Amino acid sequence: SCPPTRDSQSARVQEGYVTWEEKGTLSAEADRGEAEADPPSSSRITGALLDWTATTRDDERPDLSPIQLQASELYEQKQYKSTEQLAHLDLAQQRRGLSTAVTLEILGDCATSLGSHRQAASLYREGAELIHGHYTRTSRRGTSQQACTTSWEAALRVKQARSLSHGTGTLIEATAMLERCFPHSTNRQRQRQPHALASLESCMLLGSLLQRTERKADAVVEFKFALLKNPYALEAIDQLARLGCNEAALLALVDEGLRDLVKSRLSKSKKEVDGMDEDDEPLIPLVEYSKAHANMYGNQMATALEHFNGLSAVYPTDPYIMMHRANILQEMGHVLESERSYRRLCALDQNWMASMDRYAHLLFQLRMSRKNAFMVRQGGFVHYQYSCHGGRERVHDEAYSIEDELAQLAQELLDLDDRRPEGWVALSLHHLTRDDHDKSLAFVDRAIALCQDHSYSHYLRGSILLSSQRPDHAVVSFYRANDLRKDIPSYEGLVESYLQANKFKEAICSAKEAISSAPRDARAITLVGLALAQAPATNQQEGGGKERAIRALRRAMKLDPGAPRPLFALVDLQAQEGSLASCVELLRNALDGGGKSNDVTDSTVNANHVVTWNMAHKAKLAEIYTLMESYDSALECYHTAISLNPQNGLASQGLERLEKIMKGLDPDSSMDEGEQQI
């Protein structure tokens, strides 16, 4: 075909369809009279202008002046003050126009790099308004008065919103501005469509802002748009799963995004698309990745663990997969294996910070569980109640020095970045081991101040308040944690807080909501049993609540035979009814099947959990024998539990109480043995 004429090239420029070669030819004929020009090199436009050369058409902005080119080179060398001063000199001698918008963008980038976010937002806004006014006057297209007219303006609006949200905290202002600049349209099927100039960056930023301003339904829409624009936007998959997008919907979005990506690529080579062939397979297992996240945030932990195990086999050193596996194992109660996963993650990257606050809580949980065995198998992020209120004597063994270990972890995290919440949470747990609730609460409040959307900080704050006998205040923190992420631990905190505050109706409602979130999770069903067991019976339903509680707890035991919490709750419930023989039978059966629990994942974990299982159940069985006045059997069980772990505070306190009873003393008296004998 014949080469395009200059007139046809000019028409293509006005329509926005111009290649680097054609644009170079036009600028050469206009400025230097040369026949053609090469595409501009990346070294000519650098630094502050690199980001918007990739997102804007070159015909939307004027050629850079020599001062602007020099300012870009200075910016690339990170000489922000010099760039700023040079740009201000350029701005002082310019006539107001599109060239001014270029200088304003350079100044805005300098202000962002120097941390002056409010000033940056003002500069970006002024530059975007200049561009919008110019193209609104010259464009013949029907556009909204406030919607972006060019991709250059769109890029500046995204920068303005990022500066507003990051530097000044005006989330609502940033959200409203982006919604005005990128309004949605509707297709013939009345489905919402993104703005023509909306980019992956703008969709992700707007989705994040909507999520932070509690507009979750609108945030889901924006993250869906982002995933359709690029199915490899893994953060969009994570956020959609976190916001409750189910597995089927997530897989459909990924599939549609992949097909659009293939069509876009093949359309450039002018090939017909009849489907995806072998060469169009995803670069990574997106289906497995989506299933893993959908099940994890859907509280289907066993299924999620299977998917992450499959991903781990393909990517054994991926830190995100290791982190999610460790989190799931911790929440499922596989404490020892979870600890090993966290340690492998720390060995892989010593500067890794994500989920290290959960690792700190696991250390707290694991060390305390060696003295109160019930905590190991309770699952979840165990509340600070020292299990069954066992003792916590200071142990000089280095293995039990959780104060030193947590202090070291907190110091390392704070040295890495004291503007993130993980280090302050670890420091809070460190003071929690010293029973210093005031300092612990102060440090977790610092973590929340740094990141108000950090769900684990709210959860830990609720746990501290609950252990401080402040259930009404704990409810607020647990509710916020549950609002950020509807996981079982936050439901556990809500139910326990309501029960401690004698709000039984709210406790039952929260427990039922937990079941709706995770219908086959033994922990959720256990919550219903606990709430029904402690709720007072009504005149119309005398005893009905107890029977329903027993059915719920037995169902939980059937789903997870290795979970001690429903077992111990059922034992306590039947002990209150006077069925001590049934309690002994339940505990004996549990001891016989303790080594076959669902919690066992390998031989090492099996050995540790069998010991832990025996410690907890032997101590509980001794309590029942004490109530039955079978003191010899109780004494034998206590000695067995202490021989397995001399630091078992639950067994030690029970044994001390039993010895007082056998001597005819009051075990609940505050007087010592000599005073009582007198």
Order of alpha helices (4+ residues) and beta strands (2+ residues): alpha-alpha-alpha-alpha-alpha-alpha-alpha-alpha-alpha-beta-beta-alpha-alpha-alpha-alpha-alpha-alpha-alpha-alpha-alpha-alpha-alpha-alpha-alpha-alpha-alpha-alpha-alpha-alpha-alpha-alpha-alpha-alpha-alpha-alpha-alpha
